[in-house]
Amino acid sequence: MSSITNLIQRYSTLGASDRDWLAWLISDWQLLADLATADLVLWVRNDANTFVAVGQVRPSGAPTLFYRDLIGQEIREQWAEEVERAYQSGTTLRSSAPDWFDEIPAQLTITPVYSMRLEDGKSVRSESPIAVVTRHTNLSGPRHLTRQELTFREISEDLFAMIEAAEFPDPDAPDFPRQGAPRASDGVIRLNPDGVVTFASANALSAMNKLGFGGELEGEIFADVASTLVDDKRHVSVDEALPLVVTGRAPWMTDVDARGVNVTMRAIPLHRQGTRLGAILLCRDTTEVRHQQQELITKDATIREIHHRVKNNLQTVAALLRIQARRARSEEAREALLQAMRRVSSIAVVHDTLSGGFSQSVEFDEVFLRVMRLATEVAGGEGMARIRPELSGTFGSVPSEYATPLALALTELVTNAVEHGFGDDDTDGYVIVEVKREEDFLEIEVRDNGRGMVGGHEGKGLGTQIVRTLVEGELAGTIGWHSVPDEGTKVGIRIPKRWGVTSNTEPVDTI
């Protein structure tokens, strides 16, 4: 659930469809503010019959009135009466006198927001407003408005009239990421109902010139202009949505790639009470953005290939160690090589999982189950005890940089339990790894029903040193070994979830 939806649900009793409609409206919030050159605030009615701000945006090309956020605040007394009148009447109202805010004069415009609902297969406008939008236009510093500013405000009036009529946002518009989408400051082209350009901002004209159009846009049929750009198929790349966009008849977005320049175009049809008023086209030169995206894709592919090769190299090393172990003349050398092979294989399994994606964390359960099966199979060998590995609980998500040391440490413990805790005649052995996720710690217990530790305490071998180094050094955790008479061995590990920060906790007692 998005943050705006959470706010609406907290401060109002609106249903899910109305909340989604307002969230959809908020997705074009910045565009509306830039065209209106005004601060916008979205208000919903709460249980106490007052209004609470759930959305706010400042214009990019004009001074703001609100240097502090109003979100979560109840409506100010100076606006309450007019907002209530607009809400009750269901029509847009404008203040007749300047609305003063922090000694700055502003024009207050209130627009009720209606939603479109699907009832019996038909789109029906809500009977009453579901929210209101206030526009606060800064009137300080009187100056002559440019033609672009006048056109932007005219467009914004059309869009707010569509909001009142529940025709904006457009239910037929496809869902597309707003990040990187064209903005008002990137370039605006206005079309009349016949598709003729009546206004083109300087940035929009510049974008079209980069695509190869040389001349003035105003007075031209924009579809004809676009057709001249795509005649040469060798240098131009377009998609099937282009005709819908350049005619302004559908709320779609498309890319035109010509002569090494990429321009993204988005069409917003304008209409009132079923009558087409034309459309606006937002244009943005996204050449650098596309280049950066392509570079990221290339880098991702390179990193994936490197991960794949590292995994293959680790598996090759493990295979070489296995071959060398078979040719070893002494049992001690063979055992040392097999242990090294197992550790390398465990690292390869973890790396194989990590190479599948670029998330900052990894679902560790799948990783550890593969490692645990590998450890018991390798440690058991042919003719030795059949040991059942089990996992109780769930590790959940583990930061990727700590997945390898955690997997290696647990692999050593499981392997030691299989190799040293059971004899060749044992037929009902098990090694259980139990995981408990506390608020601040991950608690792990590795226990078996074997013969227990020799002398009742942990060994001093390489495996024990590796486990201590990994748990206490790399994971900042604590570890304790305990031999339980007639029950086997228990090893308790406690790792802080802040991962990698030194822990001052005492070793966990698992008895």
N, C-alpha and C positions, 0 to 999 in steps of 0.2 A: 504494500500500500504506500503511495507517495506521500510526501510530507504535507502537501496541500490537502489531500484527501483526509489525512489524519486530523488536520486543523478543522476542516469543515465538519467532520464527524464529532469532534470535541465540542464545538461551539454551536451546533445546530442539530435539528432533527430531520434533516433532508435524507431522502432515500438514496440508495446506491446509484441509481441512474442519474439523479440530479447532481450527486457528488462527482460522478464521472464527467458530466457535462461541464461543470465548473473547472475541473482539472484540465479538461481539453481546452477550455477558454484560456486558462492560465498559460498553456503551452505557447500561445501567441501573444503573451502579455507584453513582451518587450517591443514587438512590432507595433502594437496599438499605441503604446506610450510614445514611441519615436514619431509615428505619423501625427499624433495629436499634439506633440511637443508639450506634454503635460504629465504630472504625476498621476498615477492611477491607484485607486484603493478599492479592493473588493470586500463588500460587507455582507454578512449573513445574519439572519435573525435568530436569536437564541430563545431559550425558554422564558426568559424574563421580558420578552417583547422589546428588547433593545437590539442594537446592531453591533457586531463584533468584526473587526478587520481580520481577514484570513489570507489576504494577498495584497502585495504592494510592489510597485515598480516605478523607477525613475527614468525620465527621458535621457537618451544618450546625447542629443544635440541641443539641449536647453538646460538652463539652471533649475535645480530642484528646489522645491519648497520644504521638503521633509528631510532633514539631516539625520533624524532618528526614525527607526521603524515604528509603525503603528500596529503591526501584526499582534493579535492577541488582546488589543485594547478595545474598550467600548467606545462608541462613537462620541465625538465631542459635542457639547451642548450647542455650539454655534452651527453645527450641520444637522443636528438631529431632526429638527422640525421639517426642513426641506426634504431630507432623505425619506422621512416618513410619508410626506405628501406624494413624492415620486413613487414610492412603493405601493401606496394605496391606489393611486390613479393609474399606475401601470404605464406611464408615459415619461418621456425625458423632460426634465426641468432644468432651467438655467437661472442662476442668481441674477437679479436685476441690478444689484449694487455690488461693488467689489467685496470679496470675502477676504478679510485681513487675517493673515497668519504670521505670527512673529514679526509684525510691522511690515509685512510684504503683502501688497494687494494681489489678489488672484480672482479668477473667474471660476465659480463652482458649477459644474454640470453633472447632473445625476441621471443615470440611465438604468432602468430596471432590466434585469436579466431573466429571460424566459428560456425554458428548455424544450426540446423536441422529444416526444416520447412515441414509442411504437405501441399502438392499441389496435387490436383486431387486424393486424397487418398493415395499418395505415399510420403515417406520421402525424401526430397531433401535438399542437403547441400547448404547454402547460397553462392551466386556467389562471394562475397567479404567478407573480415573479418569484423566483427562487433565491434571488440575491439582488444587490444593486452595486453599480460601479460609479464611483465619484471621480470626476476629472478635475484636477486643480491646475489651472493654466496660469503661469506666472505673468503678471501684468506690469511688473516694475521695469523701469528703463524703456519708456515708449520709443519705438523705432518702426520704420517702415518694413513690413514683411516682404520677403522676397517671393518671387513667383513659385519657387520650390516649396517654401513654407506654406503658402496659400494652398497649393495643390495638395500637399500632405494633409493639411487640416480638412480639406474637402473630402479626401479619401477616408479620413478617420470618421467624418460625420456619416458617410455611407456605411462604414463598417459598424458603427455603434447603432445605427438604425437597423441593421441586420441583426445585431445582438438582441435588440428589443423585439424583433420579429421572430426570434429563435431560428434565424437563418445563418448565423455565424456563431460558433464554428460550423463548417459544412459537414453534415453527417456522411457525405459521399467522399470526403477527402481521405486518401490513403494515409496510413500511419508511416511517418518517416522521422528519422532523428533530427531534432531541432539544432543540435550542435553542428556547426558548419553550414547551416542553411542560410540562404541569402537574407540580409537585413535591409531595412529602409535606407540606411546610410551607404549600402553597397551599390545601389542602383535601382531606380523605380521607373517603370514605363506604364503609362496609363493608356488604355484602349477604349474607344467608344463602342457601342453595340455592334458596329460594322467591322470591328477589328482594326480601325485606323488609329495610329498613334497620335494622341492629343498632347502628350507631355512625355519627355524623356529627360531624366536627370543627367548631369554631366558624367557621373560614374557609370550609368547605364550605357550612355553613348560610347564612352571609352571602352567598355567591355565588348560592345558590338564591333567597334573598330578593330580591336585585337583579333576578333574572329574573321576579319576580312571585309567587313562592310565599310565602305568609304562614302560618307555623306551624312545628311541630316535624317533623323528618324521621324520627326514630327510631320504628319501629313501622309506618311507611308502606311500601306497595309502591312502589318508586321508579319503576317504569314508569308507574304511575298518576299519580304526581306529575308526571312529564315530560309525560304526555298532557294534563294540565290547562294546561301552559304553552304547548303548541303548538296549542290549539284555535282561537285567534284568528290565522288565517293572515296578517292584515293587518299585524300587528306582530311576527311571529316568523319567523325564517329558520332552517331546519334542513336537514340532508341525509339521504340514505337510510341512513346508518350509525347514526343515533340509536337505533332499536330494538335493535340489536345491543349498543350501549354501555350503555344504561340497564338492560337485563336482565342485564348482566354475563356474557353467554354467548360473547362473541367479543373477542379482544384488539385492539380498534379504538379510534380516537380521532375525535372529532367536535366541531363547534362549534354552539352554540345562541346565536342573536342575537335578543334580545327587548327591546323598549322602549329601544333605544340601548345595551344592555349585551351584551357578548359573553363567553360562558363556554366554555372549552375543557374537554372531558371525555375522559378516557382510562380504559378498562376493562382490568383485569387479572384474568382468571378464576383462581380458586384450586381446585386439585383434588389428590387424592392417590390413587395407584393406581387411576385411572379413576373415582373417586368425587368428585362436585362438592362443594366446601366453600363455594361462594358466589363472591364476587368483591370486589374493591376498585375504587372509582371515584376517580380523582384529578381534582379540579376546580380551575380557575384562572380568575380574572377577567382576561381578556386584552383588555379594551376599549381600554386605552391602547396596547397593542401593536398591535392592529389599526388604530387610528387612525394610529399612526406609520407602519405599513406602507402604508396608503392614501395618506398624505402623500408618502411616498417614491415610490409609483407615480405620483402626480400630478406630482411634481417631475421625475421621469424623463421623463414624457410632455412636460412643458413644455420641458425641456432639449433633447429630441429635436426638437421643433418649432422651437426657436431655431436649432439646428444646421442644420436643413433650410432655414430661411429665409436664414441666412447663406450657405449653399452656393448657393442660388438667386440671392442678391444678387451673389455673386462671379461667377457665370456671366453675369448680366446686365451687370455691369461689363465683363467680357471681350468680350461681344457688342458693347457700345457702342464699345469701343476698336477692334474690328475694323471696324465701320461707319465710324468716324472715320478710320481708316487708309486705307480705300478712297477717301475724299474728300480726303485730304491732297494738296497740290499739289507738294510737294517730296519727293524720294525719301528724304531724311534724316528728315523728319517722319514719313513712312509707316513707315520702319524702326523708329523709336523707339516709335511707337504699337503696332506689331506685337510688339515685344519686351515692352512693358508688358502687352499682352494675353496673351502666352504665360506671363508670370510669374503673372498673376492666375489664369489657367486652371490652372496647376500647383498653386497654393494651393487652388483649388476642388476639385481631384481629391483632395488629401490630406484636406481637410475632409470631403469626402463619405465617405471611408473611416472617419475618426475618428467621424463622427456615427452610424455604424452600431452603436456599442456604447460602453460606459463603462469599458473596461479601462484600466489604467494603462499598457499598452503596446499596440503595433500590429504586426501581421505586415507588415514593410516591403516584402517582395518584390513582393506584389501591387500595392501603392501605386506602387512605383518603375517597374514594368513599364508601368503605365498612363501615368505621367508621361513615361517615356522615349519611348514610341510617339508621344505627343502632341508632344513636343519635336522629334523628327525629322520628323514630318509638317509641322508649322508652319514649321520652319526651312527645310526642303527646298523647299516650295512647288511650284507647277506649272512644269514645264519644266526643273527643276534636277536635280541628281544624285540617284540613288536610293541611299540609305544604309541599311545594315542595322544596326539596334541589337541588341546582344546583352548578356545578363547571365550572368556566370559566377560560381558560388558562391551563397551565400545570406546575406542580411542578418539573417534571423531576427527576433527581437522587438526593437523599438526603443521607448523611452519616448515616449509620445504627445506630450509637449511638445517633443521634439527631432525628430519626424518631419517637420514643416514646414520647418525650416531645412536639414535634410539633403536633403530632396527638392528644395528650391529651388537649393541649391548644386550638386547633381549635374545638375539640369536646365540650369543655366547652362553647365556644362562640356560636356554633350552637345550643346547648341545651338551653342556656339562652335565645337565640332569640325565640326559639319555646315555651318555658315555660312561659316567661314573656312578650313577644312582641305581643302575639295574644290571643284572647278570644275564648270561645267555639263556637261562632257563625261565626267566620271568615272562609270563604270558598275559598278565593283566596290569600292565603299567600304564600310567598316564602322566602327562605334564600339562598343568592348567595355568594359563596366564589370565589373571582376573584384573580387570581395569575398573577404576572408580573415578569419575570426573567430579571433583569438588569445585567450589567457586574459584579458588586461587591455585589449586594444585591438581596434578594428575597423579593418582596413587595406583601403583602396579604391584601385584603380588604374583610371583612365579613359584608354584609349589608342585611337588611330585610325591608319589607314594613309594619311592625307592628306599634304599638302605640307609640314606642319610649321609652326612659329611663325616669323613674320617677324623676321629679325634673330637668331633662335635664343633669344629670351627672351619671357616672357609680356607681353601688352599692358598698357596702363595705362587701359583703358576702364572704363565703368561695370560691365560684366559681371564683370571681374576683381575690381574692388573689392567687389562684392556677394559673390562667392565667398569672398574673404578674410575679410570681416566675419562671414559666417555660420559658416565653419569655425573660425576662430581665436577669434572673439568669443563666439558662442552655443554652439558645440559643444566649445570648449576643445581643438581639435585643431591639427594642423600640416598644411601643404600645400606641395608643390614641383612646379614645371613643368619639363619637360625635352623638348627637341626632338632627336629621333634621326634622323640622316641616312638617307634612303631608307626610313624606317620610320614617319614621322609624329610625333605628339606623345604624350607620356605625362605624366599628372598623378597624383601620389601623394598620398593623404590618409590621415592616421592620427588616429583619434579614440579617446580613452580611454573605456572602457566605464563608468567612473564618471560619465559624462555630465554636463557642466556644471561639473566641477571643473577648475581651471586646470591645464594640462599643462605640464611642464617639459622635454618631450622635444624633440629636434631634428627638423627637417623630414625626412621619409622620402625616401630616395634610391631612385628607381624604375629607375635605369639598371643 
